[in-house]
Amino acid sequence: MIGGKFGLDDRLRALLSTAASICGVSAAIAAAGAVKAKKEHLAYTASLVILFALPSIFLLPWLAGVLGLSPAVTGAWIGGNIDTTAAVTAAGTLAGEGPLQIAAIVKSTQNALLGVAAIALTVYFTFKVERTEGSPRPTARVFWNRFPKFILGFLAASVAATIYAGAVPAEVSKAAIGVANNLRTWFLIFAFVSIGLEFNISSIKQAGWRPVAVFGSAFTVNLVVGLVLALLLWSGFTI
C-alpha cells in the first residue's frame, strides 16, 4: 500500500513487501520469479534488506534490555522482525540462549509462508497485473513456469532432514546436518555474489529515495506491531 502511494513499480513493490514480511533476500528471490521482476529490482531489494538487518542485530537486543522484555518476548520480537534468518540468529545469540531458541522457532514458522506468498503473487500478477482484455485465460503451465522451484527444494530438504534425524542417533544427525549447513552457507554466498554482480547503480539513481522510504516505513511498522504481538502472545511463556 505504501509503495503504491509512492508510485513504485508493481514488481518492485512485490519484492519489497515479501522481503519485509517473510525472510528477506530468500523471499525476494521467490517473489522475483513469481512476478518476473527485473534483476536490478532484486539486487536493490537485497541491498535494502541487508542495510536494515545489520543494525537490527545490535538494536533489538539492546532495546529489549532497555524495555525489560522477558527472554521469550525478546526472542519472538527478534524472530518476527529481523528480515534475514542469519541476522535473527546473530541477534538472538547476543540476547541469550533462551531468546535465540524462541527467535529461531518464530523465524522458521514465518519462513514457511514463503511458498504461500509465491503462489499468491503468481496468481495475482498473472490474472490481475499482466492479463490484458481479451487475452486467453492463463493455464496451469504458466503457473508452473513462473513458480520458483527452489521452494520445492526447501520442502524436500526439510522432509529429508526430519526423516534422517529421526532414524539415526542424535550425534550422527547433528554432524551430518552441520555439513549440510556449511554447504548451504557457501551456496548462499555464491547466490548473493551473483545477485550483486547484477546490481546496476543507474537503477538506484532512477528509483531515488522512494524505495528506501517505503522499506523503512514497513520496517518501523513491523517493529511496533511485532512488539505488541510478542507481548500479547509470549508474555506468559517461560523458558
C-alpha positions as CSV (number, residue, x, y, z in Angstrom):
1,M,0.0,0.0,0.0
2,I,2.8,2.4,0.9
3,G,4.7,1.5,-2.2
4,G,1.6,2.3,-4.3
5,K,1.3,5.7,-2.6
6,F,4.9,6.4,-3.5
7,G,4.3,5.3,-7.1
8,L,6.8,2.4,-7.1
9,D,6.7,-0.2,-9.9
10,D,4.4,-3.1,-9.1
11,R,7.2,-5.7,-9.3
12,L,9.5,-3.7,-7.0
13,R,6.6,-3.3,-4.6
14,A,6.1,-7.1,-4.5
15,L,9.7,-7.7,-3.8
16,L,10.0,-5.1,-1.0
17,S,6.7,-6.3,0.6
18,T,7.7,-10.0,0.5
19,A,11.2,-9.3,1.8
20,A,9.9,-7.1,4.7
21,S,7.2,-9.6,5.8
22,I,8.8,-13.0,5.5
23,C,12.5,-13.8,5.2
24,G,14.4,-11.1,3.5
25,V,16.5,-12.0,0.5
26,S,15.2,-15.6,0.1
27,A,11.6,-14.2,0.0
28,A,12.7,-11.5,-2.5
29,I,14.2,-14.2,-4.8
30,A,11.0,-16.2,-4.7
31,A,8.9,-13.1,-5.4
32,A,11.2,-12.1,-8.3
33,G,10.5,-15.4,-10.0
34,A,6.8,-15.2,-9.4
35,V,6.3,-11.7,-10.7
36,K,9.1,-11.7,-13.3
37,A,10.9,-8.8,-11.7
38,K,14.0,-7.1,-13.2
39,K,17.3,-8.2,-11.9
40,E,18.0,-4.7,-10.7
41,H,14.9,-4.8,-8.6
42,L,16.2,-8.0,-6.9
43,A,19.6,-6.6,-6.3
44,Y,18.2,-3.3,-4.9
45,T,15.8,-5.2,-2.6
46,A,18.6,-7.4,-1.3
47,S,20.7,-4.4,-0.6
48,L,17.9,-2.7,1.4
49,V,17.3,-5.9,3.4
50,I,21.0,-6.1,4.4
51,L,21.1,-2.4,5.1
52,F,18.3,-2.6,7.6
53,A,19.2,-6.0,9.0
54,L,22.7,-5.3,10.1
55,P,22.0,-2.5,12.7
56,S,18.9,-4.6,13.9
57,I,21.3,-7.3,15.1
58,F,22.5,-4.9,17.8
59,L,19.5,-2.6,18.1
60,L,16.8,-5.1,19.0
61,P,18.7,-6.9,21.8
62,W,19.6,-3.6,23.3
63,L,16.1,-2.2,23.1
64,A,14.8,-5.5,24.6
65,G,17.0,-4.9,27.6
66,V,16.0,-1.2,27.9
67,L,12.3,-2.2,27.8
68,G,12.8,-5.0,30.3
69,L,11.3,-7.7,28.0
70,S,11.3,-11.3,29.1
71,P,13.5,-13.8,27.2
72,A,10.5,-15.3,25.4
73,V,9.1,-11.9,24.3
74,T,12.6,-10.8,23.2
75,G,13.1,-13.9,21.1
76,A,9.7,-13.6,19.5
77,W,10.3,-9.9,18.7
78,I,13.7,-10.6,17.2
79,G,12.4,-13.6,15.2
80,G,9.4,-11.8,13.9
81,N,11.0,-8.5,12.8
82,I,14.5,-9.0,11.5
83,D,14.3,-10.0,7.9
84,T,17.1,-12.5,7.4
85,T,17.5,-15.8,9.2
86,A,21.2,-15.3,9.7
87,A,20.7,-11.9,11.3
88,V,18.0,-13.3,13.5
89,T,20.5,-16.0,14.7
90,A,23.1,-13.3,15.4
91,A,20.7,-11.0,17.3
92,G,19.3,-14.0,19.3
93,T,22.8,-15.0,20.2
94,L,23.5,-11.6,21.6
95,A,20.2,-11.7,23.6
96,G,20.9,-15.1,25.1
97,E,20.3,-18.8,24.7
98,G,16.6,-18.6,25.6
99,P,15.8,-15.7,23.2
100,L,17.8,-17.4,20.5
101,Q,15.6,-20.6,20.7
102,I,12.4,-18.6,20.5
103,A,13.7,-16.4,17.7
104,A,14.6,-19.4,15.7
105,I,11.2,-21.0,16.1
106,V,9.3,-17.8,15.2
107,K,11.5,-17.1,12.2
108,S,11.3,-20.7,10.9
109,T,7.5,-20.5,11.2
110,Q,7.5,-17.2,9.4
111,N,9.7,-18.6,6.6
112,A,7.1,-21.3,5.9
113,L,4.9,-18.6,4.4
114,L,7.4,-18.3,1.5
115,G,5.6,-20.8,-0.7
116,V,2.2,-19.3,0.1
117,A,3.4,-15.8,-0.9
118,A,5.0,-17.1,-4.1
119,I,1.7,-18.8,-5.2
120,A,-0.4,-15.8,-4.3
121,L,1.9,-13.4,-6.2
122,T,2.0,-15.7,-9.2
123,V,-1.8,-15.8,-9.3
124,Y,-2.2,-12.1,-8.7
125,F,0.2,-10.9,-11.4
126,T,-1.0,-13.5,-13.9
127,F,-4.7,-12.7,-13.6
128,K,-4.6,-9.0,-12.4
129,V,-1.5,-7.2,-13.4
130,E,-0.3,-8.7,-16.7
131,R,-3.5,-10.0,-18.2
132,T,-5.0,-7.7,-20.9
133,E,-8.6,-7.6,-22.0
134,G,-9.4,-10.3,-24.5
135,S,-6.3,-12.4,-23.7
136,P,-6.7,-16.1,-23.1
137,R,-7.1,-17.5,-19.6
138,P,-3.7,-18.5,-18.1
139,T,-3.1,-22.2,-18.0
140,A,-1.6,-24.4,-15.3
141,R,1.6,-24.5,-17.4
142,V,2.0,-20.7,-17.0
143,F,1.8,-21.0,-13.2
144,W,4.4,-23.8,-13.2
145,N,6.8,-21.9,-15.3
146,R,6.7,-18.9,-13.1
147,F,6.7,-20.7,-9.7
148,P,10.1,-20.5,-8.0
149,K,11.2,-24.2,-8.0
150,F,13.8,-23.7,-5.2
151,I,10.8,-23.6,-2.7
152,L,10.2,-27.2,-3.6
153,G,13.9,-27.9,-2.8
154,F,13.4,-26.2,0.6
155,L,10.4,-28.5,1.3
156,A,12.2,-31.6,0.2
157,A,15.3,-30.8,2.2
158,S,13.2,-30.2,5.3
159,V,11.4,-33.5,4.9
160,A,14.6,-35.4,4.3
161,A,16.4,-33.9,7.2
162,T,13.5,-34.6,9.6
163,I,13.3,-38.2,8.5
164,Y,17.0,-38.7,8.7
165,A,17.3,-37.1,12.2
166,G,14.6,-39.4,13.5
167,A,16.2,-42.6,12.0
168,V,19.8,-42.2,13.3
169,P,21.4,-41.3,16.7
170,A,21.4,-37.6,17.6
171,E,25.2,-37.2,17.3
172,V,25.2,-38.7,13.8
173,S,22.4,-36.5,12.6
174,K,23.9,-33.4,14.2
175,A,27.2,-33.9,12.4
176,A,25.5,-34.6,9.0
177,I,23.2,-31.6,9.3
178,G,26.2,-29.5,10.3
179,V,27.9,-30.4,7.0
180,A,24.7,-29.6,5.1
181,N,24.5,-26.2,6.8
182,N,28.1,-25.4,5.8
183,L,27.3,-26.2,2.2
184,R,24.1,-24.1,2.4
185,T,26.2,-21.2,3.6
186,W,28.6,-21.4,0.7
187,F,25.7,-21.7,-1.8
188,L,24.0,-18.6,-0.3
189,I,27.3,-16.7,-0.6
190,F,27.5,-17.7,-4.3
191,A,23.9,-16.6,-4.8
192,F,24.3,-13.3,-3.1
193,V,27.5,-12.6,-5.0
194,S,25.7,-13.4,-8.3
195,I,22.9,-11.0,-7.3
196,G,25.5,-8.3,-6.5
197,L,27.0,-8.7,-10.0
198,E,23.6,-7.8,-11.4
199,F,23.5,-4.6,-9.4
200,N,23.2,-1.5,-11.5
201,I,23.9,1.8,-9.9
202,S,21.9,3.7,-12.5
203,S,18.8,1.8,-11.5
204,I,19.3,3.1,-7.9
205,K,19.6,6.6,-9.1
206,Q,16.5,6.2,-11.2
207,A,14.5,4.8,-8.3
208,G,15.7,7.5,-5.9
209,W,14.8,7.7,-2.2
210,R,11.3,6.3,-2.5
211,P,12.0,2.6,-2.1
212,V,14.2,3.4,0.9
213,A,11.3,5.3,2.4
214,V,8.8,2.5,1.7
215,F,11.0,-0.2,3.2
216,G,11.9,2.0,6.2
217,S,8.3,2.7,6.8
218,A,7.4,-1.0,6.7
219,F,10.3,-1.8,9.0
220,T,9.1,0.7,11.6
221,V,5.5,-0.6,11.5
222,N,6.8,-4.1,11.9
223,L,8.8,-3.2,15.0
224,V,5.8,-1.6,16.7
225,V,3.2,-4.2,15.7
226,G,5.6,-7.0,16.2
227,L,6.4,-5.8,19.8
228,V,2.7,-5.6,20.6
229,L,2.1,-9.2,19.2
230,A,5.1,-10.6,21.1
231,L,3.9,-9.1,24.3
232,L,0.3,-10.5,23.8
233,L,1.4,-14.0,22.7
234,W,4.6,-14.7,24.6
235,S,4.4,-12.8,27.9
236,G,3.3,-15.8,29.9
237,F,5.7,-18.2,28.3
238,T,8.7,-19.3,30.3
239,I,11.9,-20.9,29.0
